Amino acid sequence: MTDVKKLQVGPKAQTGFTLIEIMVVVVILGILAALIVPNIMSRPDQAKVTAARSDIKALSSAMEIYRLDNGHYPSTEQGLEALVSKPSGQPVPRNWNPEGYLKKVPVDPWGNPFIYLSPGNHGQYDVYSLGADGREGGEGVNAVIGNWED
C-alpha cells in the first residue's frame, strides 16, 4: 500500500492586484503626469527657439564669408538668396563663390522665411525671425530672434 499524503496549501494564495492597489498606482501616475507633462510640452517651443538662433548664426557666418569675398554684404533686395545663387543688381558681387555660401536658404522653425535687412537697424545687417506668432514684438516663443542678440 502506498501512502498518499495530501498536500495542504495554506490560505488562498494571492494571484492578482486588489482594486485598491490598482487605484493607488493610477493616482500616483496621475500626480506624476500632472507635474511632468507641462514641463515636457513646453520643450518643443524652446527647441524651436534654439534652432532659430542656430540657423541665424549659420546665416551670419555665411554672410561674413560673402563679405570677405565680395567686399560688402548683399543688399536688402538681393536678400539671403545671394548666399545660394549669384545675385544681380547693386552692389555687384566682385568675387562671388560659384559654389555659393549655403546649399539653400533655411526657413525658421515655424516655417516662415528669415528676414534680412542691409543696412540693418542693429548693425550692418539684420537677420531675424519673427518667432512663433510671425509678428513683430511679442514675448517668449513669440519674441523676435535676431543676429544682434549675441
Secondary structure, 3 states (H helix, E strand, C coil): CCCCCCCCCCCCCCCCCCHHHHHHHHHHHHHHHHHHHHHHHHHHHHHHHHHHHHHHHHHHHHHHHHHHHHCCCCCCCCCHHHHCCCCCCCCCCCCCCCCCCCCCCCECCCCCECEEECCCCCCCCEEEECCCCCCCCCCHHHCCEEHHHC
